[in-house]
Amino acid sequence: MKVQIYQLPIIFGDSSKNETHITQWFEKNMNAEVDVVVLPEMWNNGYDLEHLNEKADNNLGQSFSFIKHLAEKYKVDIVAGSVSNIRNYQIFNTAFSVNKSGQLINEYDKVHLVPMLREHEFLTAGENVAEPFQLSDGTYVTQLICYDLRFPELLRYPARSGAKIAFYVAQWPMSRLQHWHSLLKARAIENNMFVIGTNSTGFDGNTEYAGHSIVINPNGDLVGELNESADILTVDLNLNEVEQQRENIPVFKSIKLDLYK
């Protein structure tokens, strides 16, 4: 599986410019060999939290239409990061994915809101765990958002339910880059799966984002990583490594869910 990661600078509070930027990257970089493209967290408006009542998408209407067009045009699955999204008069940080036929194949609201960014003052936390879902080739994957990375419990369910790849989409700060590396590596090792961290980059007036989008294999080894600059990372994944690792270190056969508190 060939995966292409878009490490974008997100323009603060301007969904139109962000869509234009993403479109340009697709036009310049896409080719027929790519199976999956991954975008970062909150790519429509960034962390313009105080103005999301006016700027957030409405029930994914604009965001899904935009991503659906790209997926169908380029015949590629898109793990479409996440967007600010109004539903039932509440604002969510909503991750979603679209397959190459233009179908919505996943939707997930960020469960863990970041107290350091006062997310809870502007956003509503999701109430459902991340689910495994199928890409066009039948591979089971899952999609989580940024601060979710600090909660290993959240990935355990989709991992033991057969997900082979965890996509963490983020706007992770430079000040905690060491945590980004360590936590992503831990999630890969403890679940015997590929972990892909897709981050934004640049400075939005408040926060400097770390970049360093990264791919880690089920053994915890580095497959590829970017630096802090805007860039694209393309990797080839051998998904057989997941089954091999789960046979060699059978954590899910050894797990004792009835014992843990």
C-alpha positions in Angstrom: 0.0 0.0 0.0 1.4 3.4 -1.0 0.4 6.2 1.4 1.1 9.9 0.8 1.1 12.3 3.8 0.4 16.0 3.3 2.2 18.0 6.0 0.5 21.3 5.4 0.6 24.7 7.0 -3.0 25.5 8.0 -4.1 29.1 7.3 -5.8 30.4 10.4 -9.5 30.8 10.0 -9.7 30.6 6.1 -11.2 27.5 4.8 -11.3 28.7 1.2 -7.5 29.3 1.1 -6.9 26.0 2.8 -9.0 24.2 0.2 -7.1 25.9 -2.6 -3.8 24.9 -1.0 -4.9 21.3 -0.7 -6.2 21.2 -4.3 -2.8 22.6 -5.5 -0.9 19.9 -3.7 -3.1 17.2 -5.2 -2.6 18.6 -8.7 1.1 18.7 -8.2 1.9 15.5 -6.4 -0.8 12.9 -7.1 -0.1 9.9 -9.3 -1.9 6.6 -10.1 0.3 4.6 -7.7 -0.9 6.3 -4.5 -3.6 4.4 -2.6 -4.2 6.7 0.3 -3.7 10.4 1.0 -3.7 11.7 4.6 -4.5 15.3 5.7 -3.8 16.9 9.2 -6.2 18.0 11.9 -8.6 21.0 11.6 -7.5 21.8 8.0 -10.5 23.9 7.2 -10.1 26.7 9.8 -7.2 25.7 12.1 -7.5 26.6 15.7 -9.5 29.8 15.2 -11.6 28.6 18.1 -13.2 31.9 19.0 -14.8 32.3 15.5 -15.9 28.7 14.8 -19.6 29.6 15.3 -19.4 31.5 12.1 -16.6 29.6 10.3 -17.1 25.9 11.1 -18.6 23.5 8.5 -22.2 22.5 8.8 -22.6 18.7 9.3 -19.6 18.1 7.0 -21.5 19.6 4.0 -18.7 21.6 2.5 -15.8 19.5 3.7 -17.2 16.2 2.5 -18.2 17.7 -0.9 -14.6 19.0 -1.4 -12.9 15.8 -0.4 -15.4 13.6 -2.3 -14.5 15.6 -5.5 -10.7 15.0 -5.0 -11.2 11.3 -4.1 -13.3 10.6 -7.3 -11.0 12.7 -9.5 -7.8 11.1 -8.5 -9.3 7.6 -7.7 -7.7 7.6 -4.2 -8.8 7.0 -0.6 -8.5 10.1 1.5 -8.0 10.0 5.3 -9.3 13.6 5.5 -7.8 14.7 8.7 -10.4 16.6 10.7 -12.4 19.8 10.5 -14.4 22.1 12.7 -17.9 21.0 12.2 -21.3 22.1 13.6 -23.9 19.5 14.2 -27.1 19.9 16.3 -26.0 23.4 17.3 -22.7 22.1 18.8 -19.2 22.4 17.4 -17.1 19.2 17.0 -13.6 18.4 15.9 -14.7 15.8 13.3 -12.4 13.4 11.5 -13.6 11.6 8.4 -12.5 9.5 5.5 -13.7 9.1 1.9 -12.9 6.2 -0.4 -11.9 6.5 -4.1 -15.6 6.0 -5.1 -16.6 9.1 -3.1 -18.2 7.3 -0.3 -18.0 8.5 3.3 -16.4 5.5 5.1 -15.6 6.9 8.5 -16.7 9.8 10.8 -15.4 10.3 14.3 -15.6 13.2 16.7 -12.6 13.9 18.9 -13.2 12.5 22.3 -10.4 14.1 24.3 -10.4 17.9 24.2 -7.2 19.7 25.0 -7.5 21.7 28.2 -4.2 23.6 27.5 -5.9 25.1 24.4 -9.3 25.6 26.1 -10.9 23.4 23.5 -13.6 22.5 26.0 -14.8 26.2 26.0 -15.5 26.1 22.2 -15.9 22.5 21.2 -18.1 19.5 22.3 -16.3 16.2 23.0 -17.3 13.2 21.0 -19.1 10.4 22.8 -18.1 7.4 20.7 -14.9 5.5 20.4 -12.9 5.3 17.2 -14.1 2.4 15.1 -12.2 0.2 12.6 -13.3 0.8 9.0 -12.3 -0.5 5.5 -10.3 1.2 2.8 -11.1 0.5 -0.8 -8.7 -2.5 -0.8 -10.4 -4.0 2.2 -7.7 -3.1 4.7 -9.1 -2.3 8.2 -7.8 0.9 9.7 -8.8 3.5 12.2 -8.5 7.3 12.6 -7.9 9.3 15.7 -7.2 13.0 16.5 -4.1 14.6 18.1 -4.7 14.6 21.9 -6.3 11.2 21.6 -2.7 9.9 21.2 -2.1 10.4 25.0 -4.9 7.8 25.7 -3.8 4.3 24.8 -7.1 2.9 25.8 -8.8 4.5 22.8 -6.7 2.6 20.2 -6.9 -0.8 21.9 -10.4 -1.6 20.7 -9.9 -1.0 16.9 -6.5 -2.6 17.1 -7.8 -5.8 18.6 -10.8 -5.7 16.2 -8.4 -6.1 13.2 -7.2 -2.6 12.3 -3.8 -2.7 10.7 -3.1 1.0 10.5 -3.8 3.8 13.0 -4.0 7.3 11.4 -3.3 10.0 14.0 -4.2 13.4 12.4 -2.9 16.3 14.4 -1.8 19.9 14.9 0.9 19.0 17.4 3.0 21.7 18.9 6.8 22.0 18.5 7.1 22.4 22.3 6.0 18.7 22.7 7.8 17.1 19.8 9.5 14.5 22.0 6.1 13.4 23.2 4.9 13.0 19.6 7.7 10.7 18.7 7.5 8.6 21.9 3.8 8.2 22.0 3.4 7.2 18.4 6.1 4.7 18.7 4.5 3.2 21.8 1.1 2.9 20.1 2.7 1.0 17.2 4.6 -1.4 19.5 1.9 -2.2 22.0 -0.7 -2.8 19.3 1.5 -4.5 16.7 0.4 -2.2 13.9 1.4 0.6 11.6 1.0 4.0 13.1 0.9 7.1 10.9 1.1 10.5 12.5 0.2 13.4 10.1 0.9 16.8 11.5 0.7 20.4 10.3 3.5 22.8 10.3 4.2 26.6 10.6 3.1 29.3 13.0 -0.6 30.4 13.2 0.0 33.4 15.4 -0.4 31.4 18.6 1.3 28.1 18.2 4.3 26.7 16.3 3.4 23.3 14.9 6.1 20.6 14.9 5.7 18.9 11.5 7.6 15.7 11.7 4.9 13.6 10.2 6.0 10.1 10.7 5.3 6.4 9.8 6.2 3.6 12.3 6.0 -0.1 11.6 4.5 -2.7 13.9 7.9 -3.4 15.5 8.4 0.3 16.3 10.9 1.0 13.5 10.9 4.2 11.6 9.6 3.8 8.0 9.8 7.5 7.1 9.7 11.0 8.7 9.6 14.6 7.6 11.3 17.6 9.3 9.4 20.7 10.3 8.9 22.1 6.8 5.8 21.9 4.6 6.3 18.7 2.6 4.9 15.4 1.5 6.0 12.0 2.7 5.3 8.9 0.5 5.8 5.4 1.9 5.1 1.9 0.8 3.6 -0.3 3.5 3.9 -4.1 3.6 0.8 -4.9 5.6 1.9 -8.5 6.0 4.2 -7.2 8.7 1.2 -6.7 10.9 0.1 -10.3 10.9 3.7 -11.5 11.3 4.3 -9.3 14.3 1.0 -10.3 15.9 2.0 -13.9 15.5 5.5 -13.3 16.9 4.2 -11.2 19.9 0.6 -12.3 20.4 -0.5 -9.5 22.7 -4.2 -9.8 21.8 -4.2 -13.5 22.6 -2.5 -12.7 25.9 -4.8 -9.7 26.8 -6.9 -10.1 30.0 -9.7 -7.7 29.6 -11.7 -9.3 32.4 -8.9 -8.7 34.9 -7.9 -5.1 34.3 -9.4 -2.3 36.3 
